[in-house]
Amino acid sequence: MTSPMAVRKIRDRWWVDIRYNFVRYRKKSPLNTKGGAQAYETYLRGELAKHGSLEHLGPKPPEAKPVTFAEFAERWMREYVAVNNKWSEQRSKEAILRVHLVPEFGRLPLAAIDAARIDRFKAELLRGTPVHGRVGLHPKTVNNVLAVLRKCLVSATDWGELDRLPVIRRLKLGPVPYRYLSDAEVESLLAAATPGPWRTMVLLAVKTGLRYSELAGLRWEDIDFERRQLVVQRGKVLGRIGSPKSGRTRCVPLAVDVLTALWALDLRDGPVFSHVETHKQAWYALARFSEAAGLERVGWHDLRHTFATMLASAGASLRTVQELLGHASIVMTMRYAHVGPQELRAAINLLEPGEKGNGWSRSSSTPSPSMPPGLAISAQQSQTTAFGAVV
């Protein structure tokens, strides 16, 4: 009895793969198209029905040499990554393949990369080895490596080079810590910054939450003084201009002090911060300002966290914070939820007895006998501080 026949493309050639009475026949299609392979399959099926085998058609050609991970990774970078990813993402994937994945899996056939090998590889990345670096990687970095491996093998499956995707278990991560500055620290940092473009750049980062790449790519035509806003529509990474990290354009309103500082700059054409040539230069400048202000070294992304934390503390909704930061998913924005508990307090206030509550109690002014002194406060007495916190 003949098993179901299949046509498949292997390394740019169409083949017919047949199993008959426990014998496998793999024949290269004379016409290198899917339709030609399907027609050839029909012909071979007829020959099997007549002769019981395909030996009369000549010796069975050798099976195609299995594709190694290194061979496929090179093709994947050329035909998928270079076509679908931004330059910065291409550079990141190339580095992960070169430093971690190809040294580990390069010589293996794709089908030999199974869950056991991947789990062992994951453990080596965490503890550190001479191959992968003697210092273990952070779990988030390990997950980034696994994400590239998975995407590469998904493409191998889609392209018919791999029959089954292996199980790839990512590491579970706890809350990612981040640093933000207090109001006093922001004032100290601004006072220590060099007046002019440098101070304006720091102020803009704190008051808009722009990424460093977006600050470096900002141009004067992106700023609308009349509407008091700027448009984030590009980023600059390693000297190359591309789209923002999220791939989306967004508008960010500007505070009066930011508008004033921008207006005071002399230039009105080209990059807003043309005084910065490299990320390294900007990094060292911010480090100098931090030291002069008596602060632990501040990074540009710390200023982005500061902007988001200030908004959440003042009562801005997480959806608003997400839009202003340009996060593709609100999951990233949820890290700031703990500093903006106003919505949670307001929700609980709906359960308070009284006119605005659910009316479960006859009187909102009479505290429960078991309530500790000082906590007899009704929903009507609740108010917010200047920072938006409900008390």
Secondary structure by P-SEA (a helix, b strand, c coil): ccccccccccccbbbbbbbcccbbbbbccccccaaaaaaaaaaaaaaaacccccccccccccccccccaaaaaaaaaaccccccccaaaaaaaaaaaaccccccccccccccccaaaaaaaaaaaaacccccccccccaaaaaaaaaaaaaaaaaaaaacccccccbbbbbbbccbbbbbbcaaaaaaaaaaccccaaaaaaaaaaaccccaaaaaaccccccccccccccccccccccccccccccccbbbbbcaaaaaaaaaccccccccccccccaaaaaaaaaaaaaaaccccccaaaaaaaaaaaaaaacccaaaaaaaacccccccccccccccaaaaaaaaaaacccccccccccccccccccccccccccccccccccccccc
